Amino acid sequence: MRTAKLVAPYRIEIEEVPEPQISGSDQVLVRVRAVGICGTDLHTFKGERTDVDFPRVMGHELSGVVVDTGEAVVRVKKGDHVVFDPVHACGRCRTCAAGHENVCRNVKCFGVQMDGGFQDYIVVSENKLYAVPEQISFECGALAEPFSIAANIIARADIGENDRVVIFGAGTIGIAVLQAVKKMGNMVLVSDIADAKLAMAEEFGADLAVNSTKEKLGDAVEAFSPGGADILIDAVGTASILAQCIALAAPCARIVEIGFDETEASVRPIDITKKELTISGSRMNCSRFQTVTEWLKEGIVTDKMISRVYPLEEIEQAFNDTLAQGGNWLKTMILL
């Protein structure tokens, strides 16, 4: 089978390797059909991650077809179309026992700290697979993982019926959150610094799209939600945006942060206390794939987010082209 290995920064080689074999009764052999390129993959491709060893098979946003199953597998069967939860935890610690495997001290992500989906076949545990209807395209199915991140953000935000929502960032995650929140019926303002991305946000239902380099975001938020926003989501993940969220928040607002920025944020405790703000982190997903499979069936997840599709043989070009777009593409997809 073919496997695409990142052997050095900016260099991916396609090799022929033996097809993996099922070795456990709970394992499933999956023919990979579509894999999305994530922001994490782009950082890995550039050699910016210290937790990734070379060579590495990247790819954690994937869909495929079940080819074979171990004798104890019951949740999927041969021929099922499936999507895949890439979160791998120890399953034994107190955090995992409490149902929070996504923040296990030893958590790993398929395709990051372990080989992933840019290859024809993978063998995975059945509890990581979710069957989806065959009429859902493989490309659309591969969007399940970024939408699982959105589902976790929304759960952490605890969005109420009349809450006004501000999303910072109109990239893949921001747009995924936008679509799900609009389905809930809430009003949403999206902020970004790129007009092309803001135009996409409007296409996906944003009630207001604000370029924060051209408009005063504080004035726009006040007009959108007098007294401040009820929900503020940092889908960019930088220290400066966290400070903005606090400043633009209404009393008793909820703020969700997804960033791994190690820069210190300028935050005054009084600004949190006086308004009784709630600040929550959101990391990967916490068993949200069942929610996303329902979103797939309902049509919330659509292939309109896919900017470009490449065959596996052109994967290195796909990465370079995506980087060259400067973030203006929402999702680049690799078909196998």
Secondary structure, DSSP 8 states (H G I E B T S, - for coil): -EEEEEEETTEEEEEE-------STTEEEEEEEEEEE-HHHHHHHTT--TT--SSB----EEEEEEEEE-TT--S--TT-EEEE--EE--S-SHHHHTT-GGG-TT-EEBTTTB--SSBSEEEEEGGGEEEE-TTS-HHHHTTHHHHHHHHHHHHHHT--TT-EEEEE--SHHHHHHHHHHHHHT-EEEEEES-HHHHHHHHHTT-SEEEETTTS-HHHHHHHHSTT-EEEEEESS--HHHHHHHHHHEEEEEEEEE-----S-----HHHHHTTT-EEEE--S-SS-HHHHHHHHHHT-S-GGGEEEEEEGGGHHHHHHHHHHTTT--SEEEEE-
